[in-house]
Amino acid sequence: MDSLSKRQYGFTPQRSTEDSLYDMMTHIKAELRAKKLIVMVSLDIEGAFDSAWWPAIICRLAETGCPRNLRRVVDSYLKNRKVSVRYAGSEYSTGTSKGCVQGSIGGPTFWNILLDPLLKDLESKGEHCQAFADDVVLIFSGDTALEVQRRANAALAHVWEWGVVNKLKFAPQKTKAMIITNKLKYDTPHLRMGGGDIDMSKEIKVLGLTVDDKLTFNTHVAVVCRKALNIYKQLARAAKVEWGLSPEIIRTIYIAVIEPIIMYASSAWAPAAEKLGVRKHLNEVQRGFAQKLIKAYRTTALNSALILSGLLPLDLRIREAASLYEIKRGYSRRVVGDRMVENVVPYTRAPHPVAQVALQFGMIEDGAELARRADDGAQVFTDGSKIQGKVGAALSIWRDGVETTVKKLKLEKYCTVFQAELLALARATRIIKETRSGGVFNIFSDSRSSLEAISRCDSLHPLVVETRKNILEATNKGITINLFWIKAHAGMQGNERADELAKAAALGLKTKPDYDGCPVSFVKRSIRKDTVDEWESRYQREHTAKTTKLFFPSATDAVRQIRKIPLTPLLTQVLTGHGGFSSYLHRFKCKESPACPCDPNEEETIEHVLVECPIYGKERYEIEMRIGEAIKVDKLTEYINNKRSSEYFVEYCKNLASQTIKRNKSNN
């Protein structure tokens, strides 16, 4: 796999459609900055997988140096295969020499091997090409249309000839081309392939992303939003105020279905989400789901619905996902600065499956069981700790009941306890591997998640890979390493000692950190903080959600606070002001007057009902006695967010709202 072209993104480990689309858009934007005329061509191979010619695959396996025994297995698998058809009591069979078997493990690899020479040839000619399985995209750029036409037609002729040699047919009528440029005046290149003309189009759909000639992505946003709205229409039939889908189910559908549909390949088109037209489409989708989540009226403002549902604006989520992708790929230093993000080990550097060691760990529940292990070999206790914002790890080696070796390790403050536990295990196995005495070593850790990660052969966490490598090398030297989970803080001497050392390492070590890999969790938290700050600025700047702002003046605080309040349809009416109150009903022509029964000159708004209306003087007096102060408009946020008064105030709000709505309902 490592010898295949890096331009093939399909069916290769640790690569995805988003990688392909991001690299494609990065190349296009770079050429636009260079003021080039760009032509993008999307090739269509007729029945690609079904048309893969077996002799060409066998030949390619030989050219790539595939071991003879594996070639013989493949040759035997492909030899003497037949296709049979039964119809009207008769059967017809004929031999076949084409097709990567659909659904097979080897089929995609065979296709990649077959297509690889074409990708390498085009790359050697200086043309930008990339593929995801059988979806091939070519990008040509130049200063003039004539230059682009010459290069493109030469490359397309080579592609056609390659297809003829390998018995693969390209369909010129289905092949699409598109011009992308910032130039105001330009000629249109005339492209031909296989004797047929290739028509120019205004947009091309590549791997589910619709790219238009102006890179606005308006069509793509419209398509995905339409798809999401169709799902919403079905959900709306089953999610009513008093019955139907619960908010938890609606939230799950939104997070697991709607967001992935909208945010697909967001890193490739995220800048488009900043445009007002795109935000309008996104808000239309999100508003419906947010309103259903909180059982609100359809007139409820988007900002109110988002605050009460705990959802982030979709355009900010798109930018957030794009930032995370770029940081993980190393294309952006935002948030991390000069830190290195802890990414998984590339599959090319991972141990070969044949060299993997099957690892398991035992369970130690009490000190008596641990004591029985004392004579089995050296005991190594490891632990990690995060205290006062600092992170440390340590290991303690015991022989015959006496501590012989101690190692303290310091990690950067942004590291996690999981990393600290893994670092301690990695260093313990390294020390054991380098020992000259040999023998048996029993490693005891109270981190079950770390031990489970080490026992998995498919884990590519850098510290896990290092630990497994150390254990393999130690085993090859005749050293036996046994892993055990030990119950934390159960009074076992070695474990308590390791915990003490880990805390001392976190607080006391002044040396350079032994490990500084920046975890993705830290990156996510930092990006989320920036996202919430942006939302806060937008929330304060916009003039909607006035009633909601009385209770939640800060979006940043509301993100944490709203989770603690059990929302009901009645409470939602209170917090949004959109409900059965005279002021609201009059606004939408459901009632002649907005006045409150207490005073014809006073509008019956939710704040009036809660704070001033004398009709509810008794209820107001009771709540004031409970919370110890008078109810005021500017203190509504304190009442609902204060742990001591929140429960009483919420019940007060619901009680008054219920009485008001019932009265207005009977009067209509």
Steps between C-alpha positions, in 0.01 A plus 500: 500500500785737576630479142169613348448858386413746775239639261275200569279575799251216474533176697825614660548507879465833683369683192147609419287688250555815705877468454450472125263797480711719729816438296309564177365834624838598644663445159225694319527797740880506464467515120239777527737703718758458223241650258478185291221374277387165642310216337372218719409172329306221669551167320236230476612138462216281376442215745842551654510217753305265274739568210833448679696262275656212694812449283584869557458453876729193500757693296485795739550272803820371340618854419448616859711213638215310659633170646456206265293297747244782528491541122425131466215526749350791303556321169327189634213710630444664161556197279212305340226726635164488323183702484175301492147610417190293564182586315188303406648173618820543301848597612770675299862531620797684356850577617595845629829683541378831641378651822622566853265292711263747667510488878826307514790617715748473214284666232574864592872425533506334157334809354749737664790291367348506151442879497833588663713528178258755352521722808880478508531570126284812520686621808834451324370717214437780749121474499295506817294185523333324789265210542267352754462140380361543146411872533787676322541878489754685283584868554683697232618858538683750285529865406294465182215285376721369218763376746235330714339346191830357377590347837151370569454335161843335523416362845152386393649322197740317733209406729302364204795294375558360848135399512525320165807305613330397825159437337335781695265735319470869583171667410565845344127579506496450880837663563453855628725804483477842665696824476600670826666841482496851640571647156228717351594419141616160383456253218341161554735204443372237255544157658472166320525140614467182296380692195221678688469850640482564873234754589566775752265525797441751778534246781639153566409263780813336640469244782173652617624862491351722229774737381387797289712710266501799740572290812196644676370153599148643493370197310663259745352679800156510337514126425604390851256740665217366284593149605503602867165679469341190349608309811362780718161479331477132587618564856250785547212259444616288793618770741214701645485711814307254716586167333741335260878493489677611817758781496777242558406313182472822300844607625646162405353525149632853462853421621534158336321569170444869422837643605702236307288566187554876520862492618629236257843602364465834683875560486474533120224764498498655850574860381166495316320461835593858588278641222158631603319305227649172615432582866136566410467147356671347802287697746183385326598138560618546857211713618245225444699237686582736789133594538395134505767428760359751746132461396482868407261699281599533133535875547781455754821675395797288395722644773245411769460148363877447482562627853229282654586190294873529565585482129773704334423693179563275199735741324720511812491119523619481139790736569577307818516168313719652229742644758527166679573322171772748399667489842501119509649491150765757598380766253411751772681606818191666643443405864804270521769757418838326506359185660483171312158340480497138613388313189480128443806321366496477117399153388832468312687523833270268690628149575417236242201286609725192501727668756215598731488340844168388646477674837256453786491633854395347829291653779617563858216588736670503843831499683488126576493414132784745438707341778466161333667649193800627698712192429413483128756765405573871526198723561465824304232749608407786265269797541412836350359807672361843418494737795477881521508519121828309477559147369748238614565127474718258690605139535629307797684166470499259795698183562447276802279762664760779465479795262809493275428751222298820477432707190311829494372645174365844418245579231381834362205647688265453204557123500240258635512239776457234230822618335675501838392140568616389155832684536568323830429162336716585199796601719455197723516264203803687364688461829407131512609452140842651573561294815774238481374274773203362306229313690135575563352849548143559613370848415209631709293797384170638632409636155283242331452716190878511447536124536209441262663730244831312529325164462343610169712424194324766291575795732741747336538739793873587502550398865307176447710413195819575696386284794407206278833531319689495832310191614576321171872582521510393865328172412755436224776545762341239724340746744141430607270799556158445656239777520252536786222741586505593868223668694585864571520640853440161660789537744749292296849626580651500152200668340482766771872563459466544122209741555710702747792515255274605210358790702850600609611494135211724397558756776872479562693426180650812343665321208410498132181296442558135416196509274336796328263347245197730482185284530216549255268550798693816594476625141124438497452685829702798378312519171168465680594790730569719196171388345300584812675839523397574140146391578500725808601798287228422246238445773573838656515677164168377360168646613289184515424280805432797729298299752753216505776752570320602821565148632821420311685822415818307415520219243825380658336451840180363349688209338580368849187611683224379269601136548403521868146622432234242402323668207128451448274654232358731767841618620606553138211745457625688806863515387417608144196720563327317215193347659146561618561852632278788387788701355611209282146399401419859396822523300388207285136617485370227729366750756357848467696664783851442638394641838522313828176463701669685786540825301372591150815710447741217583595234244484142624856386428676221686721747687192695611333180620807387696606832651213752517151356445298540825276208400783272608600695811447200731721268292763773467507557874551128564794471259657818640485351848668183374787664314538786747465798266252687280444383142653748254540491120874562508549204735307234309826347381620463862182326611502241224872430510554505876515148638312598816210680333480338156257220584258733684516769232442255213188365673384859564541584130314189387218559749440860391533416132252215535240723668548779245476270198192326641327836558580630151384173350163522672453865402554436128 
